[in-house]
Amino acid sequence: MAPYFAAALVMFCTMPNAIGEAWAVVHALDGMSRNPEMYGKLRTSMILGCSLIETTAIYSLLVAILILFTVNA
């Protein structure tokens, strides 16, 4: 039972990643709409930031899978 709870807790902790990614995209789009000539720099920064945020979510998924399949319960 403990490995299932631990895996669920790890996946529950990925919710701030999704919120942070959405927040970054919203503010990048807001900046693009206010200052269209900065489109290239804002888009590049947004994509880089989203990839870093998504990487932490993928690592969390990997940890949850490892907890579920390697811990003998």
N, CA and C atoms as an extended XYZ file, in Angstrom:
219
Properties=species:S:1:pos:R:3:atomname:S:1:resname:S:1:resid:I:1 pbc="F F F"
N         0.819       -1.191        0.000 N   MET     1
C         0.000        0.000        0.000 CA  MET     1
C         0.867        1.262        0.000 C   MET     1
N         1.984        1.246        0.705 N   ALA     2
C         2.857        2.409        0.789 CA  ALA     2
C         3.445        2.823       -0.572 C   ALA     2
N         3.863        1.869       -1.426 N   PRO     3
C         4.382        2.307       -2.736 CA  PRO     3
C         3.330        3.021       -3.581 C   PRO     3
N         2.088        2.574       -3.490 N   TYR     4
C         1.019        3.232       -4.254 CA  TYR     4
C         0.789        4.650       -3.750 C   TYR     4
N         0.829        4.823       -2.437 N   PHE     5
C         0.664        6.152       -1.867 CA  PHE     5
C         1.838        7.050       -2.258 C   PHE     5
N         3.039        6.496       -2.231 N   ALA     6
C         4.218        7.284       -2.591 CA  ALA     6
C         4.172        7.701       -4.062 C   ALA     6
N         3.776        6.784       -4.933 N   ALA     7
C         3.676        7.112       -6.360 CA  ALA     7
C         2.594        8.168       -6.601 C   ALA     7
N         1.475        8.038       -5.902 N   ALA     8
C         0.410        9.039       -6.055 CA  ALA     8
C         0.874       10.397       -5.544 C   ALA     8
N         1.626       10.410       -4.468 N   LEU     9
C         2.133       11.669       -3.930 CA  LEU     9
C         3.114       12.326       -4.900 C   LEU     9
N         3.969       11.521       -5.508 N   VAL    10
C         4.912       12.067       -6.484 CA  VAL    10
C         4.160       12.664       -7.669 C   VAL    10
N         3.140       11.975       -8.159 N   MET    11
C         2.387       12.499       -9.298 CA  MET    11
C         1.529       13.691       -8.900 C   MET    11
N         1.083       13.731       -7.655 N   PHE    12
C         0.316       14.880       -7.180 CA  PHE    12
C         1.201       16.128       -7.144 C   PHE    12
N         2.472       15.927       -6.904 N   CYS    13
C         3.402       17.056       -6.837 CA  CYS    13
C         3.750       17.609       -8.213 C   CYS    13
N         3.285       16.987       -9.290 N   THR    14
C         3.526       17.525      -10.625 CA  THR    14
C         2.504       18.580      -11.010 C   THR    14
N         1.454       18.745      -10.221 N   MET    15
C         0.460       19.770      -10.541 CA  MET    15
C         1.058       21.169      -10.570 C   MET    15
N         1.947       21.537       -9.661 N   PRO    16
C         2.564       22.871       -9.785 CA  PRO    16
C         3.347       23.046      -11.092 C   PRO    16
N         3.863       21.946      -11.651 N   ASN    17
C         4.542       22.041      -12.947 CA  ASN    17
C         3.577       22.501      -14.029 C   ASN    17
N         2.401       21.912      -14.048 N   ALA    18
C         1.404       22.288      -15.051 CA  ALA    18
C         0.950       23.726      -14.852 C   ALA    18
N         0.766       24.117      -13.608 N   ILE    19
C         0.350       25.492      -13.329 CA  ILE    19
C         1.451       26.463      -13.738 C   ILE    19
N         2.688       26.147      -13.428 N   GLY    20
C         3.811       27.005      -13.799 CA  GLY    20
C         3.986       27.119      -15.300 C   GLY    20
N         3.791       26.005      -16.004 N   GLU    21
C         3.911       26.031      -17.459 CA  GLU    21
C         2.815       26.893      -18.076 C   GLU    21
N         1.594       26.745      -17.588 N   ALA    22
C         0.495       27.571      -18.091 CA  ALA    22
C         0.740       29.044      -17.789 C   ALA    22
N         1.270       29.329      -16.613 N   TRP    23
C         1.551       30.704      -16.221 CA  TRP    23
C         2.604       31.317      -17.150 C   TRP    23
N         3.634       30.545      -17.469 N   ALA    24
C         4.687       31.030      -18.366 CA  ALA    24
C         4.151       31.311      -19.763 C   ALA    24
N         3.304       30.426      -20.263 N   VAL    25
C         2.742       30.614      -21.603 CA  VAL    25
C         1.822       31.829      -21.631 C   VAL    25
N         0.994       31.984      -20.616 N   VAL    26
C         0.069       33.118      -20.567 CA  VAL    26
C         0.836       34.434      -20.560 C   VAL    26
N         1.866       34.513      -19.757 N   HIS    27
C         2.618       35.770      -19.676 CA  HIS    27
C         3.460       36.020      -20.921 C   HIS    27
N         3.937       34.972      -21.559 N   ALA    28
C         4.655       35.154      -22.822 CA  ALA    28
C         3.704       35.654      -23.907 C   ALA    28
N         2.508       35.078      -23.956 N   LEU    29
C         1.525       35.548      -24.942 CA  LEU    29
C         1.085       36.974      -24.646 C   LEU    29
N         0.976       37.313      -23.387 N   ASP    30
C         0.634       38.679      -23.007 CA  ASP    30
C         1.737       39.644      -23.462 C   ASP    30
N         2.974       39.252      -23.257 N   GLY    31
C         4.089       40.090      -23.704 CA  GLY    31
C         4.134       40.222      -25.217 C   GLY    31
N         3.809       39.131      -25.932 N   MET    32
C         3.784       39.190      -27.397 CA  MET    32
C         2.682       40.107      -27.898 C   MET    32
N         1.550       40.101      -27.213 N   SER    33
C         0.448       40.954      -27.669 CA  SER    33
C         0.727       42.425      -27.358 C   SER    33
N         1.461       42.701      -26.302 N   ARG    34
C         1.781       44.089      -25.955 CA  ARG    34
C         2.960       44.634      -26.762 C   ARG    34
N         3.871       43.756      -27.146 N   ASN    35
C         5.084       44.190      -27.822 CA  ASN    35
C         5.409       43.196      -28.940 C   ASN    35
N         4.735       43.299      -30.081 N   PRO    36
C         4.879       42.287      -31.142 CA  PRO    36
C         6.300       42.125      -31.689 C   PRO    36
N         7.129       43.164      -31.627 N   GLU    37
C         8.471       43.027      -32.184 CA  GLU    37
C         9.375       42.147      -31.317 C   GLU    37
N         8.959       41.838      -30.099 N   MET    38
C         9.725       40.951      -29.221 CA  MET    38
C         9.290       39.493      -29.357 C   MET    38
N         8.504       39.200      -30.392 N   TYR    39
C         7.941       37.859      -30.573 CA  TYR    39
C         9.017       36.770      -30.552 C   TYR    39
N        10.093       36.967      -31.282 N   GLY    40
C        11.132       35.930      -31.390 CA  GLY    40
C        11.802       35.622      -30.063 C   GLY    40
N        12.182       36.663      -29.336 N   LYS    41
C        12.849       36.447      -28.050 CA  LYS    41
C        11.899       35.840      -27.027 C   LYS    41
N        10.658       36.326      -27.003 N   LEU    42
C         9.695       35.787      -26.037 CA  LEU    42
C         9.356       34.331      -26.344 C   LEU    42
N         9.193       34.023      -27.626 N   ARG    43
C         8.863       32.644      -28.003 CA  ARG    43
C         9.994       31.703      -27.637 C   ARG    43
N        11.218       32.106      -27.917 N   THR    44
C        12.366       31.260      -27.593 CA  THR    44
C        12.475       31.031      -26.090 C   THR    44
N        12.321       32.097      -25.323 N   SER    45
C        12.386       31.966      -23.865 CA  SER    45
C        11.247       31.110      -23.333 C   SER    45
N        10.054       31.264      -23.915 N   MET    46
C         8.902       30.487      -23.476 CA  MET    46
C         9.117       28.999      -23.754 C   MET    46
N         9.602       28.680      -24.929 N   ILE    47
C         9.816       27.272      -25.285 CA  ILE    47
C        10.898       26.653      -24.400 C   ILE    47
N        11.969       27.392      -24.145 N   LEU    48
C        13.024       26.892      -23.264 CA  LEU    48
C        12.498       26.672      -21.845 C   LEU    48
N        11.749       27.640      -21.335 N   GLY    49
C        11.178       27.506      -19.998 CA  GLY    49
C        10.197       26.355      -19.893 C   GLY    49
N         9.347       26.204      -20.905 N   CYS    50
C         8.375       25.098      -20.883 CA  CYS    50
C         9.069       23.745      -20.958 C   CYS    50
N        10.159       23.671      -21.706 N   SER    51
C        10.871       22.388      -21.781 CA  SER    51
C        11.514       22.043      -20.437 C   SER    51
N        12.040       23.032      -19.731 N   LEU    52
C        12.618       22.770      -18.413 CA  LEU    52
C        11.536       22.370      -17.404 C   LEU    52
N        10.395       23.028      -17.455 N   ILE    53
C         9.290       22.676      -16.560 CA  ILE    53
C         8.786       21.270      -16.870 C   ILE    53
N         8.664       20.961      -18.142 N   GLU    54
C         8.164       19.644      -18.539 CA  GLU    54
C         9.149       18.546      -18.149 C   GLU    54
N        10.424       18.842      -18.161 N   THR    55
C        11.436       17.862      -17.770 CA  THR    55
C        11.248       17.429      -16.322 C   THR    55
N        10.940       18.370      -15.444 N   THR    56
C        10.722       17.994      -14.050 CA  THR    56
C         9.484       17.119      -13.907 C   THR    56
N         8.455       17.370      -14.712 N   ALA    57
C         7.266       16.519      -14.670 CA  ALA    57
C         7.586       15.107      -15.173 C   ALA    57
N         8.407       15.002      -16.197 N   ILE    58
C         8.782       13.684      -16.719 CA  ILE    58
C         9.633       12.929      -15.704 C   ILE    58
N        10.533       13.636      -15.012 N   TYR    59
C        11.307       12.993      -13.954 CA  TYR    59
C        10.399       12.490      -12.831 C   TYR    59
N         9.372       13.254      -12.503 N   SER    60
C         8.421       12.807      -11.480 CA  SER    60
C         7.695       11.543      -11.930 C   SER    60
N         7.311       11.500      -13.190 N   LEU    61
C         6.665       10.301      -13.719 CA  LEU    61
C         7.622        9.113      -13.653 C   LEU    61
N         8.872        9.323      -13.986 N   LEU    62
C         9.863        8.254      -13.914 CA  LEU    62
C        10.031        7.744      -12.492 C   LEU    62
N        10.079        8.660      -11.531 N   VAL    63
C        10.202        8.255      -10.122 CA  VAL    63
C         8.978        7.451       -9.695 C   VAL    63
N         7.781        7.882      -10.097 N   ALA    64
C         6.568        7.145       -9.742 CA  ALA    64
C         6.586        5.738      -10.335 C   ALA    64
N         7.010        5.609      -11.577 N   ILE    65
C         7.080        4.288      -12.215 CA  ILE    65
C         8.112        3.410      -11.507 C   ILE    65
N         9.249        3.985      -11.163 N   LEU    66
C        10.262        3.213      -10.454 CA  LEU    66
C         9.763        2.765       -9.084 C   LEU    66
N         9.033        3.626       -8.403 N   ILE    67
C         8.482        3.252       -7.087 CA  ILE    67
C         7.506        2.093       -7.251 C   ILE    67
N         6.645        2.174       -8.256 N   LEU    68
C         5.627        1.141       -8.422 CA  LEU    68
C         6.185       -0.212       -8.816 C   LEU    68
N         7.190       -0.217       -9.689 N   PHE    69
C         7.640       -1.474      -10.242 CA  PHE    69
C         8.910       -2.048       -9.622 C   PHE    69
N         9.587       -1.297       -8.765 N   THR    70
C        10.802       -1.839       -8.168 CA  THR    70
C        10.676       -2.131       -6.690 C   THR    70
N         9.689       -1.548       -6.037 N   VAL    71
C         9.506       -1.773       -4.606 CA  VAL    71
C         8.644       -3.021       -4.421 C   VAL    71
N         9.140       -3.967       -3.669 N   ASN    72
C         8.365       -5.182       -3.395 CA  ASN    72
C         7.421       -4.932       -2.240 C   ASN    72
N         6.126       -4.949       -2.529 N   ALA    73
C         5.151       -4.686       -1.480 CA  ALA    73
C         4.492       -5.976       -1.039 C   ALA    73
